[in-house]
């Protein structure tokens, strides 16, 4: 792993891709790390910023037929984009997610997810191993642990 310094260490819209994982209503059950409204507002703001800066954004859900669709505020930012609906906890295990990231040709991966302990940690660990520079957005993510 190469450590980046200086300007190369900074996020740049033209080098970034945003991966939004499982921001669905049922994922807020037993969420204790942040107040849910704060996460929703930050998530929508992150989605709007990505769109304004032309950062490719990949949306994912998990078993949406049982757990609900992507939060309306996020879907409204990308009205024509259908989230990748998975059955695995680890989004990086779904080839459609990995292929969507690879297709962008960008190596700075910005990730926000509900359930930091699983749905954020697992794909971050694996994408780092795959050579991506990964940045997590903690205030647009959340989990069971109290901060």
N, CA, C and O atoms as a GROMACS GRO file, in nm:
protein
  588
    1UNK      N    1   0.083  -0.117   0.000
    1UNK     CA    2   0.000   0.000   0.000
    1UNK      C    3   0.088   0.124   0.000
    1UNK      O    4   0.180   0.136   0.082
    2UNK      N    5   0.061   0.213  -0.090
    2UNK     CA    6   0.136   0.338  -0.100
    2UNK      C    7   0.066   0.445  -0.018
    2UNK      O    8  -0.055   0.464  -0.028
    3UNK      N    9   0.142   0.515   0.062
    3UNK     CA   10   0.086   0.625   0.140
    3UNK      C   11   0.095   0.750   0.055
    3UNK      O   12   0.202   0.787   0.005
    4UNK      N   13  -0.018   0.816   0.040
    4UNK     CA   14  -0.024   0.937  -0.041
    4UNK      C   15  -0.004   1.057   0.051
    4UNK      O   16  -0.050   1.059   0.165
    5UNK      N   17   0.066   1.157   0.000
    5UNK     CA   18   0.090   1.279   0.075
    5UNK      C   19   0.061   1.399  -0.014
    5UNK      O   20   0.045   1.386  -0.136
    6UNK      N   21   0.054   1.514   0.047
    6UNK     CA   22   0.033   1.636  -0.030
    6UNK      C   23  -0.102   1.637  -0.100
    6UNK      O   24  -0.200   1.583  -0.049
    7UNK      N   25  -0.106   1.699  -0.216
    7UNK     CA   26  -0.231   1.712  -0.290
    7UNK      C   27  -0.288   1.577  -0.334
    7UNK      O   28  -0.409   1.562  -0.347
    8UNK      N   29  -0.201   1.477  -0.356
    8UNK     CA   30  -0.249   1.344  -0.395
    8UNK      C   31  -0.330   1.276  -0.285
    8UNK      O   32  -0.407   1.184  -0.313
    9UNK      N   33  -0.313   1.321  -0.162
    9UNK     CA   34  -0.385   1.261  -0.050
    9UNK      C   35  -0.526   1.318  -0.035
    9UNK      O   36  -0.609   1.261   0.037
   10UNK      N   37  -0.555   1.428  -0.102
   10UNK     CA   38  -0.685   1.493  -0.089
   10UNK      C   39  -0.788   1.430  -0.183
   10UNK      O   40  -0.755   1.381  -0.291
   11UNK      N   41  -0.912   1.433  -0.138
   11UNK     CA   42  -1.020   1.390  -0.226
   11UNK      C   43  -1.032   1.486  -0.342
   11UNK      O   44  -1.020   1.608  -0.325
   12UNK      N   45  -1.056   1.432  -0.459
   12UNK     CA   46  -1.077   1.515  -0.578
   12UNK      C   47  -1.198   1.459  -0.651
   12UNK      O   48  -1.204   1.339  -0.678
   13UNK      N   49  -1.294   1.543  -0.685
   13UNK     CA   50  -1.415   1.493  -0.751
   13UNK      C   51  -1.386   1.410  -0.875
   13UNK      O   52  -1.454   1.310  -0.901
   14UNK      N   53  -1.287   1.450  -0.951
   14UNK     CA   54  -1.257   1.378  -1.076
   14UNK      C   55  -1.190   1.243  -1.053
   14UNK      O   56  -1.175   1.164  -1.147
   15UNK      N   57  -1.150   1.215  -0.929
   15UNK     CA   58  -1.088   1.085  -0.897
   15UNK      C   59  -1.176   1.000  -0.806
   15UNK      O   60  -1.139   0.889  -0.770
   16UNK      N   61  -1.293   1.053  -0.768
   16UNK     CA   62  -1.375   0.989  -0.665
   16UNK      C   63  -1.499   0.920  -0.721
   16UNK      O   64  -1.552   0.956  -0.826
   17UNK      N   65  -1.541   0.820  -0.647
   17UNK     CA   66  -1.670   0.753  -0.670
   17UNK      C   67  -1.733   0.734  -0.532
   17UNK      O   68  -1.665   0.698  -0.436
   18UNK      N   69  -1.863   0.758  -0.523
   18UNK     CA   70  -1.935   0.748  -0.397
   18UNK      C   71  -2.016   0.620  -0.394
   18UNK      O   72  -2.089   0.589  -0.488
   19UNK      N   73  -2.003   0.544  -0.285
   19UNK     CA   74  -2.079   0.422  -0.265
   19UNK      C   75  -2.167   0.440  -0.142
   19UNK      O   76  -2.118   0.455  -0.030
   20UNK      N   77  -2.298   0.439  -0.164
   20UNK     CA   78  -2.395   0.456  -0.056
   20UNK      C   79  -2.461   0.321  -0.029
   20UNK      O   80  -2.524   0.263  -0.118
   21UNK      N   81  -2.445   0.273   0.093
   21UNK     CA   82  -2.486   0.137   0.126
   21UNK      C   83  -2.598   0.135   0.228
   21UNK      O   84  -2.583   0.182   0.341
   22UNK      N   85  -2.711   0.081   0.187
   22UNK     CA   86  -2.821   0.041   0.276
   22UNK      C   87  -2.885   0.152   0.358
   22UNK      O   88  -2.916   0.133   0.475
   23UNK      N   89  -2.904   0.266   0.299
   23UNK     CA   90  -2.975   0.374   0.368
   23UNK      C   91  -3.125   0.354   0.347
   23UNK      O   92  -3.190   0.420   0.266
   24UNK      N   93  -3.177   0.258   0.425
   24UNK     CA   94  -3.317   0.216   0.416
   24UNK      C   95  -3.383   0.232   0.553
   24UNK      O   96  -3.315   0.225   0.656
   25UNK      N   97  -3.513   0.254   0.554
   25UNK     CA   98  -3.581   0.280   0.682
   25UNK      C   99  -3.557   0.173   0.790
   25UNK      O  100  -3.532   0.207   0.905
   26UNK      N  101  -3.564   0.045   0.754
   26UNK     CA  102  -3.551  -0.058   0.857
   26UNK      C  103  -3.411  -0.064   0.916
   26UNK      O  104  -3.392  -0.120   1.024
   27UNK      N  105  -3.312  -0.009   0.848
   27UNK     CA  106  -3.175  -0.011   0.899
   27UNK      C  107  -3.156   0.083   1.018
   27UNK      O  108  -3.054   0.077   1.087
   28UNK      N  109  -3.253   0.170   1.042
   28UNK     CA  110  -3.242   0.263   1.154
   28UNK      C  111  -3.282   0.201   1.288
   28UNK      O  112  -3.263   0.262   1.393
   29UNK      N  113  -3.338   0.080   1.284
   29UNK     CA  114  -3.376   0.013   1.409
   29UNK      C  115  -3.250  -0.016   1.491
   29UNK      O  116  -3.152  -0.067   1.438
   30UNK      N  117  -3.253   0.018   1.616
   30UNK     CA  118  -3.141  -0.004   1.709
   30UNK      C  119  -3.013   0.070   1.672
   30UNK      O  120  -2.904   0.029   1.711
   31UNK      N  121  -3.027   0.175   1.598
   31UNK     CA  122  -2.912   0.259   1.563
   31UNK      C  123  -2.884   0.353   1.680
   31UNK      O  124  -2.974   0.426   1.723
   32UNK      N  125  -2.763   0.351   1.733
   32UNK     CA  126  -2.733   0.431   1.851
   32UNK      C  127  -2.614   0.526   1.834
   32UNK      O  128  -2.591   0.610   1.920
   33UNK      N  129  -2.540   0.514   1.727
   33UNK     CA  130  -2.419   0.594   1.712
   33UNK      C  131  -2.448   0.742   1.682
   33UNK      O  132  -2.371   0.829   1.722
   34UNK      N  133  -2.557   0.768   1.614
   34UNK     CA  134  -2.596   0.904   1.579
   34UNK      C  135  -2.748   0.914   1.585
   34UNK      O  136  -2.818   0.813   1.579
   35UNK      N  137  -2.796   1.034   1.596
   35UNK     CA  138  -2.940   1.056   1.590
   35UNK      C  139  -2.984   1.032   1.446
   35UNK      O  140  -2.922   1.089   1.355
   36UNK      N  141  -3.086   0.952   1.419
   36UNK     CA  142  -3.125   0.916   1.282
   36UNK      C  143  -3.149   1.034   1.189
   36UNK      O  144  -3.110   1.029   1.072
   37UNK      N  145  -3.213   1.140   1.238
   37UNK     CA  146  -3.240   1.255   1.151
   37UNK      C  147  -3.109   1.319   1.104
   37UNK      O  148  -3.100   1.366   0.991
   38UNK      N  149  -3.010   1.321   1.191
   38UNK     CA  150  -2.878   1.374   1.154
   38UNK      C  151  -2.818   1.293   1.040
   38UNK      O  152  -2.765   1.349   0.944
   39UNK      N  153  -2.826   1.161   1.050
   39UNK     CA  154  -2.771   1.075   0.944
   39UNK      C  155  -2.844   1.099   0.814
   39UNK      O  156  -2.782   1.112   0.708
   40UNK      N  157  -2.977   1.105   0.820
   40UNK     CA  158  -3.055   1.127   0.697
   40UNK      C  159  -3.016   1.260   0.634
   40UNK      O  160  -2.991   1.265   0.513
   41UNK      N  161  -3.012   1.366   0.712
   41UNK     CA  162  -2.977   1.498   0.656
   41UNK      C  163  -2.836   1.498   0.597
   41UNK      O  164  -2.814   1.554   0.490
   42UNK      N  165  -2.741   1.437   0.667
   42UNK     CA  166  -2.604   1.432   0.616
   42UNK      C  167  -2.594   1.346   0.491
   42UNK      O  168  -2.518   1.378   0.399
   43UNK      N  169  -2.670   1.238   0.488
   43UNK     CA  170  -2.668   1.150   0.372
   43UNK      C  171  -2.723   1.220   0.248
   43UNK      O  172  -2.664   1.213   0.140
   44UNK      N  173  -2.834   1.288   0.265
   44UNK     CA  174  -2.892   1.362   0.152
   44UNK      C  175  -2.798   1.473   0.107
   44UNK      O  176  -2.780   1.494  -0.013
   45UNK      N  177  -2.736   1.543   0.202
   45UNK     CA  178  -2.638   1.647   0.167
   45UNK      C  179  -2.519   1.589   0.092
   45UNK      O  180  -2.471   1.650  -0.004
   46UNK      N  181  -2.471   1.472   0.134
   46UNK     CA  182  -2.360   1.406   0.066
   46UNK      C  183  -2.400   1.368  -0.076
   46UNK      O  184  -2.323   1.387  -0.170
   47UNK      N  185  -2.519   1.314  -0.092
   47UNK     CA  186  -2.568   1.276  -0.225
   47UNK      C  187  -2.578   1.399  -0.316
   47UNK      O  188  -2.539   1.394  -0.433
   48UNK      N  189  -2.630   1.507  -0.263
   48UNK     CA  190  -2.642   1.630  -0.343
   48UNK      C  191  -2.505   1.686  -0.381
   48UNK      O  192  -2.486   1.733  -0.493
   49UNK      N  193  -2.411   1.681  -0.288
   49UNK     CA  194  -2.275   1.729  -0.319
   49UNK      C  195  -2.211   1.643  -0.428
   49UNK      O  196  -2.148   1.695  -0.519
   50UNK      N  197  -2.228   1.512  -0.418
   50UNK     CA  198  -2.171   1.423  -0.520
   50UNK      C  199  -2.230   1.455  -0.657
   50UNK      O  200  -2.159   1.460  -0.756
   51UNK      N  201  -2.359   1.476  -0.660
   51UNK     CA  202  -2.424   1.509  -0.788
   51UNK      C  203  -2.374   1.643  -0.842
   51UNK      O  204  -2.346   1.656  -0.961
   52UNK      N  205  -2.363   1.743  -0.754
   52UNK     CA  206  -2.317   1.875  -0.798
   52UNK      C  207  -2.175   1.871  -0.853
   52UNK      O  208  -2.141   1.947  -0.944
   53UNK      N  209  -2.091   1.783  -0.798
   53UNK     CA  210  -1.952   1.773  -0.841
   53UNK      C  211  -1.930   1.661  -0.944
   53UNK      O  212  -1.816   1.626  -0.975
   54UNK      N  213  -2.039   1.606  -0.996
   54UNK     CA  214  -2.032   1.500  -1.098
   54UNK      C  215  -1.953   1.378  -1.052
   54UNK      O  216  -1.880   1.318  -1.131
   55UNK      N  217  -1.968   1.342  -0.927
   55UNK     CA  218  -1.904   1.223  -0.873
   55UNK      C  219  -1.998   1.105  -0.898
   55UNK      O  220  -2.112   1.107  -0.851
   56UNK      N  221  -1.953   1.004  -0.971
   56UNK     CA  222  -2.039   0.888  -0.992
   56UNK      C  223  -2.082   0.829  -0.857
   56UNK      O  224  -2.000   0.815  -0.766
   57UNK      N  225  -2.209   0.796  -0.846
   57UNK     CA  226  -2.263   0.747  -0.720
   57UNK      C  227  -2.331   0.613  -0.742
   57UNK      O  228  -2.414   0.598  -0.832
   58UNK      N  229  -2.294   0.516  -0.658
   58UNK     CA  230  -2.352   0.383  -0.666
   58UNK      C  231  -2.440   0.366  -0.543
   58UNK      O  232  -2.395   0.383  -0.430
   59UNK      N  233  -2.565   0.332  -0.567
   59UNK     CA  234  -2.663   0.314  -0.461
   59UNK      C  235  -2.686   0.165  -0.439
   59UNK      O  236  -2.700   0.089  -0.535
   60UNK      N  237  -2.690   0.122  -0.312
   60UNK     CA  238  -2.719  -0.018  -0.284
   60UNK      C  239  -2.823  -0.030  -0.173
   60UNK      O  240  -2.835   0.057  -0.086
   61UNK      N  241  -2.896  -0.138  -0.179
   61UNK     CA  242  -2.991  -0.174  -0.074
   61UNK      C  243  -2.971  -0.323  -0.046
   61UNK      O  244  -2.906  -0.394  -0.122
   62UNK      N  245  -3.028  -0.367   0.065
   62UNK     CA  246  -3.024  -0.509   0.098
   62UNK      C  247  -3.166  -0.556   0.124
   62UNK      O  248  -3.239  -0.497   0.203
   63UNK      N  249  -3.205  -0.662   0.057
   63UNK     CA  250  -3.339  -0.721   0.065
   63UNK      C  251  -3.448  -0.615   0.078
   63UNK      O  252  -3.526  -0.614   0.173
   64UNK      N  253  -3.452  -0.526  -0.021
   64UNK     CA  254  -3.546  -0.414  -0.014
   64UNK      C  255  -3.692  -0.459  -0.016
   64UNK      O  256  -3.780  -0.387   0.032
   65UNK      N  257  -3.719  -0.577  -0.070
   65UNK     CA  258  -3.857  -0.625  -0.072
   65UNK      C  259  -3.911  -0.653   0.068
   65UNK      O  260  -4.033  -0.656   0.088
   66UNK      N  261  -3.822  -0.673   0.164
   66UNK     CA  262  -3.864  -0.693   0.304
   66UNK      C  263  -3.830  -0.572   0.390
   66UNK      O  264  -3.903  -0.541   0.484
   67UNK      N  265  -3.722  -0.505   0.359
   67UNK     CA  266  -3.673  -0.399   0.447
   67UNK      C  267  -3.699  -0.258   0.402
   67UNK      O  268  -3.668  -0.163   0.474
   68UNK      N  269  -3.755  -0.243   0.287
   68UNK     CA  270  -3.786  -0.110   0.240
   68UNK      C  271  -3.688  -0.058   0.137
   68UNK      O  272  -3.575  -0.105   0.125
   69UNK      N  273  -3.734   0.038   0.064
   69UNK     CA  274  -3.655   0.097  -0.043
   69UNK      C  275  -3.560   0.202   0.011
   69UNK      O  276  -3.569   0.243   0.127
   70UNK      N  277  -3.470   0.246  -0.073
   70UNK     CA  278  -3.377   0.353  -0.039
   70UNK      C  279  -3.455   0.474   0.012
   70UNK      O  280  -3.564   0.502  -0.036
   71UNK      N  281  -3.398   0.544   0.109
   71UNK     CA  282  -3.465   0.662   0.162
   71UNK      C  283  -3.502   0.759   0.050
   71UNK      O  284  -3.424   0.783  -0.041
   72UNK      N  285  -3.622   0.812   0.058
   72UNK     CA  286  -3.674   0.899  -0.046
   72UNK      C  287  -3.583   1.018  -0.076
   72UNK      O  288  -3.562   1.054  -0.192
   73UNK      N  289  -3.529   1.078   0.028
   73UNK     CA  290  -3.442   1.195   0.008
   73UNK      C  291  -3.321   1.165  -0.078
   73UNK      O  292  -3.276   1.251  -0.154
   74UNK      N  293  -3.267   1.045  -0.066
   74UNK     CA  294  -3.152   1.005  -0.149
   74UNK      C  295  -3.199   0.970  -0.289
   74UNK      O  296  -3.139   1.013  -0.388
   75UNK      N  297  -3.307   0.891  -0.298
   75UNK     CA  298  -3.357   0.852  -0.429
   75UNK      C  299  -3.398   0.975  -0.510
   75UNK      O  300  -3.384   0.976  -0.632
   76UNK      N  301  -3.449   1.078  -0.443
   76UNK     CA  302  -3.489   1.201  -0.512
   76UNK      C  303  -3.370   1.271  -0.579
   76UNK      O  304  -3.388   1.340  -0.679
   77UNK      N  305  -3.251   1.253  -0.525
   77UNK     CA  306  -3.131   1.314  -0.584
   77UNK      C  307  -3.094   1.241  -0.713
   77UNK      O  308  -3.042   1.301  -0.807
   78UNK      N  309  -3.121   1.110  -0.717
   78UNK     CA  310  -3.090   1.026  -0.833
   78UNK      C  311  -3.218   0.955  -0.879
   78UNK      O  312  -3.228   0.833  -0.867
   79UNK      N  313  -3.316   1.031  -0.930
   79UNK     CA  314  -3.449   0.974  -0.955
   79UNK      C  315  -3.454   0.861  -1.057
   79UNK      O  316  -3.544   0.777  -1.052
   80UNK      N  317  -3.361   0.856  -1.149
   80UNK     CA  318  -3.365   0.752  -1.252
   80UNK      C  319  -3.273   0.634  -1.222
   80UNK      O  320  -3.271   0.536  -1.296
   81UNK      N  321  -3.198   0.642  -1.113
   81UNK     CA  322  -3.103   0.536  -1.080
   81UNK      C  323  -3.166   0.433  -0.988
   81UNK      O  324  -3.219   0.468  -0.882
   82UNK      N  325  -3.161   0.307  -1.029
   82UNK     CA  326  -3.213   0.199  -0.945
   82UNK      C  327  -3.099   0.144  -0.860
   82UNK      O  328  -2.994   0.107  -0.913
   83UNK      N  329  -3.118   0.139  -0.728
   83UNK     CA  330  -3.014   0.083  -0.642
   83UNK      C  331  -2.989  -0.064  -0.673
   83UNK      O  332  -3.079  -0.136  -0.718
   84UNK      N  333  -2.867  -0.107  -0.650
   84UNK     CA  334  -2.834  -0.249  -0.661
   84UNK      C  335  -2.888  -0.315  -0.534
   84UNK      O  336  -2.841  -0.288  -0.424
   85UNK      N  337  -2.986  -0.402  -0.552
   85UNK     CA  338  -3.048  -0.470  -0.439
   85UNK      C  339  -2.976  -0.602  -0.414
   85UNK      O  340  -2.979  -0.692  -0.499
   86UNK      N  341  -2.913  -0.614  -0.298
   86UNK     CA  342  -2.831  -0.731  -0.266
   86UNK      C  343  -2.901  -0.823  -0.167
   86UNK      O  344  -3.002  -0.787  -0.106
   87UNK      N  345  -2.843  -0.942  -0.152
   87UNK     CA  346  -2.888  -1.033  -0.047
   87UNK      C  347  -2.773  -1.061   0.050
   87UNK      O  348  -2.792  -1.132   0.149
   88UNK      N  349  -2.655  -1.006   0.024
   88UNK     CA  350  -2.539  -1.026   0.111
   88UNK      C  351  -2.520  -0.906   0.202
   88UNK      O  352  -2.554  -0.794   0.165
   89UNK      N  353  -2.466  -0.930   0.321
   89UNK     CA  354  -2.435  -0.819   0.411
   89UNK      C  355  -2.320  -0.736   0.357
   89UNK      O  356  -2.321  -0.613   0.367
   90UNK      N  357  -2.221  -0.802   0.302
   90UNK     CA  358  -2.102  -0.735   0.250
   90UNK      C  359  -2.125  -0.697   0.104
   90UNK      O  360  -2.125  -0.784   0.017
   91UNK      N  361  -2.143  -0.569   0.078
   91UNK     CA  362  -2.170  -0.526  -0.060
   91UNK      C  363  -2.055  -0.558  -0.154
   91UNK      O  364  -2.076  -0.571  -0.275
   92UNK      N  365  -1.932  -0.569  -0.101
   92UNK     CA  366  -1.817  -0.597  -0.187
   92UNK      C  367  -1.818  -0.743  -0.236
   92UNK      O  368  -1.743  -0.778  -0.327
   93UNK      N  369  -1.902  -0.828  -0.177
   93UNK     CA  370  -1.917  -0.965  -0.223
   93UNK      C  371  -2.010  -0.974  -0.344
   93UNK      O  372  -2.017  -1.078  -0.409
   94UNK      N  373  -2.081  -0.866  -0.374
   94UNK     CA  374  -2.172  -0.865  -0.488
   94UNK      C  375  -2.097  -0.813  -0.610
   94UNK      O  376  -2.057  -0.696  -0.612
   95UNK      N  377  -2.076  -0.896  -0.711
   95UNK     CA  378  -1.999  -0.853  -0.828
   95UNK      C  379  -2.058  -0.731  -0.898
   95UNK      O  380  -1.985  -0.655  -0.962
   96UNK      N  381  -2.188  -0.710  -0.887
   96UNK     CA  382  -2.249  -0.592  -0.952
   96UNK      C  383  -2.199  -0.463  -0.889
   96UNK      O  384  -2.179  -0.363  -0.958
   97UNK      N  385  -2.179  -0.466  -0.758
   97UNK     CA  386  -2.129  -0.347  -0.687
   97UNK      C  387  -1.984  -0.322  -0.726
   97UNK      O  388  -1.948  -0.210  -0.763
   98UNK      N  389  -1.901  -0.424  -0.718
   98UNK     CA  390  -1.759  -0.411  -0.753
   98UNK      C  391  -1.744  -0.368  -0.898
   98UNK      O  392  -1.664  -0.280  -0.929
   99UNK      N  393  -1.821  -0.429  -0.987
   99UNK     CA  394  -1.813  -0.393  -1.130
   99UNK      C  395  -1.854  -0.248  -1.152
   99UNK      O  396  -1.794  -0.178  -1.234
  100UNK      N  397  -1.958  -0.202  -1.080
  100UNK     CA  398  -2.002  -0.062  -1.094
  100UNK      C  399  -1.892   0.034  -1.050
  100UNK      O  400  -1.871   0.137  -1.114
  101UNK      N  401  -1.822   0.001  -0.941
  101UNK     CA  402  -1.711   0.084  -0.895
  101UNK      C  403  -1.599   0.082  -0.997
  101UNK      O  404  -1.547   0.187  -1.035
  102UNK      N  405  -1.560  -0.037  -1.041
  102UNK     CA  406  -1.451  -0.050  -1.139
  102UNK      C  407  -1.482   0.024  -1.269
  102UNK      O  408  -1.394   0.087  -1.328
  103UNK      N  409  -1.607   0.017  -1.311
  103UNK     CA  410  -1.649   0.080  -1.437
  103UNK      C  411  -1.623   0.231  -1.439
  103UNK      O  412  -1.605   0.290  -1.546
  104UNK      N  413  -1.621   0.294  -1.321
  104UNK     CA  414  -1.597   0.438  -1.315
  104UNK      C  415  -1.452   0.472  -1.347
  104UNK      O  416  -1.422   0.583  -1.391
  105UNK      N  417  -1.362   0.376  -1.325
  105UNK     CA  418  -1.220   0.400  -1.348
  105UNK      C  419  -1.156   0.487  -1.241
  105UNK      O  420  -1.042   0.531  -1.258
  106UNK      N  421  -1.226   0.511  -1.133
  106UNK     CA  422  -1.175   0.599  -1.027
  106UNK      C  423  -1.127   0.516  -0.909
  106UNK      O  424  -1.183   0.411  -0.878
  107UNK      N  425  -1.022   0.564  -0.842
  107UNK     CA  426  -0.961   0.488  -0.734
  107UNK      C  427  -0.985   0.546  -0.595
  107UNK      O  428  -0.947   0.485  -0.495
  108UNK      N  429  -1.048   0.663  -0.586
  108UNK     CA  430  -1.084   0.718  -0.455
  108UNK      C  431  -1.228   0.678  -0.428
  108UNK      O  432  -1.321   0.728  -0.492
  109UNK      N  433  -1.246   0.588  -0.332
  109UNK     CA  434  -1.377   0.537  -0.299
  109UNK      C  435  -1.426   0.602  -0.170
  109UNK      O  436  -1.365   0.587  -0.064
  110UNK      N  437  -1.536   0.675  -0.181
  110UNK     CA  438  -1.598   0.741  -0.066
  110UNK      C  439  -1.720   0.656  -0.029
  110UNK      O  440  -1.805   0.628  -0.113
  111UNK      N  441  -1.726   0.615   0.099
  111UNK     CA  442  -1.829   0.520   0.140
  111UNK      C  443  -1.905   0.570   0.262
  111UNK      O  444  -1.846   0.622   0.357
  112UNK      N  445  -2.037   0.554   0.258
  112UNK     CA  446  -2.122   0.576   0.374
  112UNK      C  447  -2.222   0.462   0.379
  112UNK      O  448  -2.272   0.417   0.275
  113UNK      N  449  -2.250   0.413   0.500
  113UNK     CA  450  -2.337   0.297   0.512
  113UNK      C  451  -2.409   0.295   0.645
  113UNK      O  452  -2.364   0.354   0.744
  114UNK      N  453  -2.522   0.227   0.646
  114UNK     CA  454  -2.587   0.198   0.772
  114UNK      C  455  -2.544   0.060   0.816
  114UNK      O  456  -2.545  -0.038   0.741
  115UNK      N  457  -2.508   0.059   0.939
  115UNK     CA  458  -2.444  -0.046   1.015
  115UNK      C  459  -2.296  -0.048   0.984
  115UNK      O  460  -2.243  -0.126   0.906
  116UNK      N  461  -2.234   0.048   1.053
  116UNK     CA  462  -2.090   0.069   1.045
  116UNK      C  463  -2.012  -0.058   1.072
  116UNK      O  464  -1.912  -0.087   1.006
  117UNK      N  465  -2.059  -0.135   1.171
  117UNK     CA  466  -1.985  -0.253   1.215
  117UNK      C  467  -1.979  -0.363   1.109
  117UNK      O  468  -1.888  -0.446   1.113
  118UNK      N  469  -2.072  -0.365   1.017
  118UNK     CA  470  -2.075  -0.470   0.916
  118UNK      C  471  -2.076  -0.411   0.775
  118UNK      O  472  -1.982  -0.430   0.698
  119UNK      N  473  -2.182  -0.340   0.744
  119UNK     CA  474  -2.204  -0.295   0.606
  119UNK      C  475  -2.107  -0.187   0.560
  119UNK      O  476  -2.094  -0.164   0.440
  120UNK      N  477  -2.040  -0.122   0.653
  120UNK     CA  478  -1.934  -0.028   0.618
  120UNK      C  479  -1.797  -0.095   0.630
  120UNK      O  480  -1.715  -0.085   0.539
  121UNK      N  481  -1.774  -0.163   0.740
  121UNK     CA  482  -1.642  -0.221   0.768
  121UNK      C  483  -1.600  -0.325   0.664
  121UNK      O  484  -1.486  -0.323   0.618
  122UNK      N  485  -1.690  -0.414   0.627
  122UNK     CA  486  -1.652  -0.522   0.535
  122UNK      C  487  -1.610  -0.472   0.395
  122UNK      O  488  -1.502  -0.507   0.349
  123UNK      N  489  -1.692  -0.392   0.327
  123UNK     CA  490  -1.650  -0.347   0.194
  123UNK      C  491  -1.529  -0.254   0.198
  123UNK      O  492  -1.449  -0.252   0.105
  124UNK      N  493  -1.516  -0.175   0.306
  124UNK     CA  494  -1.400  -0.088   0.318
  124UNK      C  495  -1.273  -0.171   0.327
  124UNK      O  496  -1.175  -0.144   0.257
  125UNK      N  497  -1.274  -0.273   0.412
  125UNK     CA  498  -1.157  -0.360   0.427
  125UNK      C  499  -1.120  -0.426   0.295
  125UNK      O  500  -1.003  -0.428   0.257
  126UNK      N  501  -1.219  -0.479   0.226
  126UNK     CA  502  -1.190  -0.548   0.101
  126UNK      C  503  -1.150  -0.454  -0.012
  126UNK      O  504  -1.062  -0.487  -0.092
  127UNK      N  505  -1.211  -0.337  -0.019
  127UNK     CA  506  -1.174  -0.243  -0.126
  127UNK      C  507  -1.034  -0.187  -0.104
  127UNK      O  508  -0.962  -0.160  -0.200
  128UNK      N  509  -0.995  -0.170   0.023
  128UNK     CA  510  -0.857  -0.130   0.052
  128UNK      C  511  -0.760  -0.237   0.000
  128UNK      O  512  -0.658  -0.204  -0.061
  129UNK      N  513  -0.793  -0.362   0.024
  129UNK     CA  514  -0.708  -0.472  -0.023
  129UNK      C  515  -0.703  -0.477  -0.175
  129UNK      O  516  -0.606  -0.526  -0.232
  130UNK      N  517  -0.808  -0.427  -0.240
  130UNK     CA  518  -0.812  -0.424  -0.387
  130UNK      C  519  -0.745  -0.300  -0.445
  130UNK      O  520  -0.749  -0.278  -0.566
  131UNK      N  521  -0.683  -0.218  -0.360
  131UNK     CA  522  -0.605  -0.105  -0.409
  131UNK      C  523  -0.676   0.029  -0.414
  131UNK      O  524  -0.623   0.124  -0.471
  132UNK      N  525  -0.795   0.039  -0.357
  132UNK     CA  526  -0.865   0.167  -0.356
  132UNK      C  527  -0.819   0.253  -0.240
  132UNK      O  528  -0.784   0.202  -0.134
  133UNK      N  529  -0.819   0.384  -0.260
  133UNK     CA  530  -0.801   0.480  -0.152
  133UNK      C  531  -0.941   0.503  -0.098
  133UNK      O  532  -1.026   0.557  -0.168
  134UNK      N  533  -0.965   0.464   0.026
  134UNK     CA  534  -1.101   0.465   0.079
  134UNK      C  535  -1.117   0.574   0.185
  134UNK      O  536  -1.033   0.592   0.273
  135UNK      N  537  -1.226   0.645   0.173
  135UNK     CA  538  -1.263   0.750   0.267
  135UNK      C  539  -1.403   0.718   0.318
  135UNK      O  540  -1.494   0.695   0.239
  136UNK      N  541  -1.422   0.714   0.450
  136UNK     CA  542  -1.555   0.688   0.504
  136UNK      C  543  -1.614   0.818   0.555
  136UNK      O  544  -1.545   0.904   0.609
  137UNK      N  545  -1.745   0.829   0.538
  137UNK     CA  546  -1.816   0.948   0.584
  137UNK      C  547  -1.890   0.907   0.711
  137UNK      O  548  -2.000   0.851   0.704
  138UNK      N  549  -1.831   0.935   0.825
  138UNK     CA  550  -1.884   0.886   0.952
  138UNK      C  551  -2.018   0.950   0.989
  138UNK      O  552  -2.102   0.885   1.050
  139UNK      N  553  -2.039   1.076   0.954
  139UNK     CA  554  -2.164   1.139   0.995
  139UNK      C  555  -2.279   1.114   0.898
  139UNK      O  556  -2.388   1.167   0.916
  140UNK      N  557  -2.254   1.032   0.794
  140UNK     CA  558  -2.359   0.985   0.705
  140UNK      C  559  -2.369   0.833   0.714
  140UNK      O  560  -2.428   0.767   0.629
  141UNK      N  561  -2.311   0.779   0.821
  141UNK     CA  562  -2.312   0.635   0.849
  141UNK      C  563  -2.359   0.618   0.992
  141UNK      O  564  -2.367   0.716   1.068
  142UNK      N  565  -2.391   0.496   1.030
  142UNK     CA  566  -2.432   0.474   1.168
  142UNK      C  567  -2.433   0.327   1.203
  142UNK      O  568  -2.436   0.241   1.115
  143UNK      N  569  -2.430   0.300   1.332
  143UNK     CA  570  -2.430   0.164   1.378
  143UNK      C  571  -2.488   0.150   1.517
  143UNK      O  572  -2.550   0.243   1.569
  144UNK      N  573  -2.467   0.035   1.577
  144UNK     CA  574  -2.525   0.004   1.707
  144UNK      C  575  -2.446   0.067   1.822
  144UNK      O  576  -2.503   0.098   1.927
  145UNK      N  577  -2.317   0.084   1.804
  145UNK     CA  578  -2.232   0.133   1.913
  145UNK      C  579  -2.257   0.280   1.943
  145UNK      O  580  -2.277   0.361   1.852
  146UNK      N  581  -2.256   0.312   2.070
  146UNK     CA  582  -2.264   0.451   2.111
  146UNK      C  583  -2.128   0.515   2.093
  146UNK      O  584  -2.026   0.454   2.126
  147UNK      N  585  -2.125   0.635   2.043
  147UNK     CA  586  -1.998   0.705   2.026
  147UNK      C  587  -1.966   0.786   2.148
  147UNK      O  588  -1.862   0.852   2.152
   0.00000   0.00000   0.00000
